[in-house]
Amino acid sequence: MKKYPPRVDNMRRALAQEAARIMSEHGVRDFLAAKRKAAERFGVTDNAVLPKNIEIETALAEYQRLFGGDSHVESLYAQRSAALEAMRQLREFEPRLVGAVLSGTATEHSDVQLHLFADRAESVAIKLIDAGIAHEVTERRVKMNAERVLGYPGVRFEIDAQPIEATVFPTDGIRQAPVSPIDGRPMKRANADELEQLLKS
């Protein structure tokens, strides 16, 4: 990791902590928006000082450990339980949990994010209709690598009052995970069995 002078390093840490607080308390979901708000609050105009997303995620995990307490644990458990129920309902699409609910840094404002795999995205919507689950059709821009950002269809719905956002990839999309906005590496994905183990731990 790049070394910064102590003064810059301290400012980056302070900005990461403030961005984490903004995400946790105000429901800001976008890392860039949170770091811009933090920079504005501290009067920082030099973009080179802004922390990386992974620094903010680390600060967010720390913030939740210090201030989240039981409410964070309960909220995360409810989100993961809703994710598991959604994954069971949509098991034929080989669902995978991704994002903050999987990593454990979700706030109470976070959506549960799923990846589904189907030859036709409409088949997911039909499955939800058959199950009597109200939904809306969406599109999500997904970064596949440094050069390639693709749009994929998706659906938004709720399970046990938890908002779920599911992105539908082609069936062979299960082999290549998109790039994480946190660290630029392939996104971590968990299947239903792995999520069940998380809920038990």
C-alpha positions as CSV (number, residue, x, y, z in Angstrom):
1,M,0.0,0.0,0.0
2,K,1.2,3.5,-0.9
3,K,2.9,5.4,2.0
4,Y,1.6,8.9,2.8
5,P,3.1,11.6,5.0
6,P,1.7,11.3,8.6
7,R,-0.4,14.4,8.2
8,V,-2.0,13.2,5.0
9,D,-2.4,9.7,6.5
10,N,-4.2,11.1,9.5
11,M,-6.5,13.1,7.3
12,R,-7.3,10.1,5.1
13,R,-8.1,8.1,8.3
14,A,-10.4,10.9,9.6
15,L,-12.1,11.2,6.2
16,A,-12.6,7.4,6.1
17,Q,-14.1,7.4,9.6
18,E,-16.4,10.3,8.7
19,A,-17.5,8.7,5.5
20,A,-18.2,5.5,7.4
21,R,-20.3,7.4,9.9
22,I,-22.3,9.1,7.1
23,M,-23.0,5.7,5.5
24,S,-24.0,4.2,8.7
25,E,-26.1,7.0,10.2
26,H,-27.6,8.7,7.1
27,G,-28.1,5.7,4.8
28,V,-25.7,6.9,2.1
29,R,-24.9,3.8,0.0
30,D,-22.4,5.2,-2.5
31,F,-18.8,5.3,-1.4
32,L,-18.0,8.2,-3.6
33,A,-20.9,10.3,-2.3
34,A,-20.0,9.5,1.3
35,K,-16.3,10.5,0.8
36,R,-17.3,13.7,-0.9
37,K,-19.6,14.6,2.0
38,A,-16.8,13.9,4.4
39,A,-14.4,16.0,2.4
40,E,-16.9,18.8,2.3
41,R,-17.3,18.6,6.1
42,F,-13.5,18.8,6.7
43,G,-13.0,21.4,3.9
44,V,-10.7,19.1,1.9
45,T,-10.5,19.9,-1.8
46,D,-7.5,17.8,-2.8
47,N,-8.9,14.5,-4.3
48,A,-5.5,12.8,-3.7
49,V,-6.2,12.9,0.0
50,L,-9.5,11.0,-0.3
51,P,-9.5,7.5,1.2
52,K,-9.9,4.4,-1.0
53,N,-13.2,2.5,-0.8
54,I,-11.5,-0.3,1.1
55,E,-10.3,2.2,3.8
56,I,-13.9,3.3,4.2
57,E,-15.1,-0.3,4.4
58,T,-12.6,-1.0,7.1
59,A,-13.7,2.1,9.0
60,L,-17.3,1.1,8.6
61,A,-16.7,-2.3,10.1
62,E,-14.9,-0.6,13.0
63,Y,-17.7,2.0,13.4
64,Q,-20.3,-0.8,13.6
65,R,-18.2,-2.8,16.1
66,L,-17.9,0.3,18.3
67,F,-21.3,1.8,17.9
68,G,-23.6,-0.7,16.2
69,G,-23.9,-3.1,19.2
70,D,-26.9,-5.4,19.3
71,S,-28.9,-3.4,16.8
72,H,-26.3,-4.0,14.1
73,V,-26.1,-7.7,14.9
74,E,-29.9,-8.0,14.8
75,S,-30.2,-5.9,11.6
76,L,-27.5,-8.0,9.8
77,Y,-29.2,-11.2,11.0
78,A,-32.6,-10.1,9.6
79,Q,-31.0,-9.1,6.3
80,R,-29.2,-12.4,6.0
81,S,-32.3,-14.4,6.9
82,A,-34.3,-12.5,4.3
83,A,-31.5,-13.2,1.8
84,L,-31.7,-16.9,2.6
85,E,-35.5,-17.0,2.1
86,A,-35.2,-15.2,-1.2
87,M,-32.4,-17.6,-2.3
88,R,-34.7,-20.6,-1.4
89,Q,-37.6,-19.1,-3.4
90,L,-35.3,-18.6,-6.4
91,R,-33.1,-21.7,-6.0
92,E,-33.5,-22.7,-9.7
93,F,-31.4,-19.6,-10.6
94,E,-28.4,-20.6,-8.5
95,P,-28.5,-17.5,-6.3
96,R,-25.4,-16.0,-4.7
97,L,-25.3,-13.4,-2.0
98,V,-22.9,-10.5,-2.6
99,G,-22.0,-7.1,-1.2
100,A,-22.3,-5.6,2.3
101,V,-24.8,-8.1,3.7
102,L,-22.3,-10.9,2.9
103,S,-19.2,-9.0,4.2
104,G,-21.0,-7.9,7.4
105,T,-20.7,-4.2,6.8
106,A,-24.3,-3.6,5.9
107,T,-26.1,-0.8,7.6
108,E,-29.9,-0.9,8.3
109,H,-30.3,1.1,5.1
110,S,-28.5,-1.5,2.9
111,D,-30.3,-3.6,0.3
112,V,-29.7,-7.3,0.2
113,Q,-27.8,-7.9,-3.1
114,L,-28.2,-11.2,-5.0
115,H,-26.7,-12.5,-8.2
116,L,-29.0,-14.8,-10.2
117,F,-28.2,-16.8,-13.4
118,A,-30.8,-17.5,-16.1
119,D,-31.1,-17.9,-19.9
120,R,-33.9,-15.4,-19.8
121,A,-34.3,-12.7,-17.2
122,E,-38.1,-12.8,-17.6
123,S,-38.1,-16.2,-16.1
124,V,-37.1,-14.7,-12.7
125,A,-40.0,-12.2,-12.9
126,I,-42.4,-15.0,-13.8
127,K,-41.2,-17.0,-10.8
128,L,-41.8,-14.0,-8.5
129,I,-45.3,-13.5,-10.0
130,D,-46.1,-17.2,-9.4
131,A,-45.0,-16.9,-5.8
132,G,-47.2,-13.8,-5.3
133,I,-44.1,-11.5,-4.7
134,A,-44.6,-8.0,-5.9
135,H,-41.5,-6.7,-7.7
136,E,-40.2,-4.1,-10.1
137,V,-37.9,-4.7,-13.0
138,T,-34.5,-2.8,-12.9
139,E,-31.2,-2.6,-14.7
140,R,-27.8,-2.5,-13.0
141,R,-24.5,-1.4,-14.4
142,V,-21.8,-3.9,-13.4
143,K,-18.1,-3.5,-13.8
144,M,-16.7,-6.8,-15.2
145,N,-13.1,-5.6,-15.4
146,A,-11.1,-2.4,-15.7
147,E,-12.4,-1.6,-19.2
148,R,-15.8,-3.2,-19.3
149,V,-19.0,-2.0,-17.7
150,L,-22.1,-3.9,-18.8
151,G,-25.8,-3.4,-18.0
152,Y,-27.7,-6.4,-16.7
153,P,-31.5,-6.8,-16.0
154,G,-32.6,-7.2,-12.4
155,V,-35.6,-7.2,-10.1
156,R,-36.3,-5.4,-6.8
157,F,-38.7,-7.0,-4.2
158,E,-39.1,-7.4,-0.5
159,I,-38.9,-10.4,1.8
160,D,-39.9,-9.8,5.5
161,A,-39.7,-6.0,4.9
162,Q,-36.1,-6.3,3.7
163,P,-35.4,-4.8,0.3
164,I,-33.7,-7.3,-2.1
165,E,-32.0,-6.3,-5.3
166,A,-31.2,-9.2,-7.6
167,T,-29.1,-8.8,-10.8
168,V,-29.7,-11.5,-13.4
169,F,-26.6,-12.7,-15.3
170,P,-26.5,-15.2,-18.2
171,T,-26.1,-18.8,-16.9
172,D,-22.4,-18.9,-17.7
173,G,-22.0,-15.7,-15.6
174,I,-21.6,-17.9,-12.6
175,R,-18.0,-18.6,-13.7
176,Q,-16.8,-14.9,-13.6
177,A,-17.7,-12.6,-10.8
178,P,-17.9,-8.9,-11.5
179,V,-15.3,-6.6,-10.0
180,S,-15.9,-5.4,-6.4
181,P,-16.3,-1.6,-6.1
182,I,-14.4,-2.0,-2.8
183,D,-11.1,-3.5,-3.7
184,G,-11.2,-4.1,-7.5
185,R,-11.0,-7.8,-7.1
186,P,-13.6,-10.4,-8.2
187,M,-16.7,-10.0,-5.9
188,K,-17.1,-12.6,-3.1
189,R,-20.2,-14.7,-3.7
190,A,-21.9,-17.1,-1.2
191,N,-24.5,-19.8,-2.1
192,A,-27.4,-20.7,0.2
193,D,-25.4,-23.4,2.1
194,E,-22.5,-20.9,2.8
195,L,-25.1,-18.3,4.0
196,E,-26.7,-20.9,6.3
197,Q,-23.3,-21.5,7.9
198,L,-22.9,-17.7,8.3
199,L,-26.2,-17.5,10.1
200,K,-25.3,-20.2,12.5
201,S,-21.9,-18.7,13.3
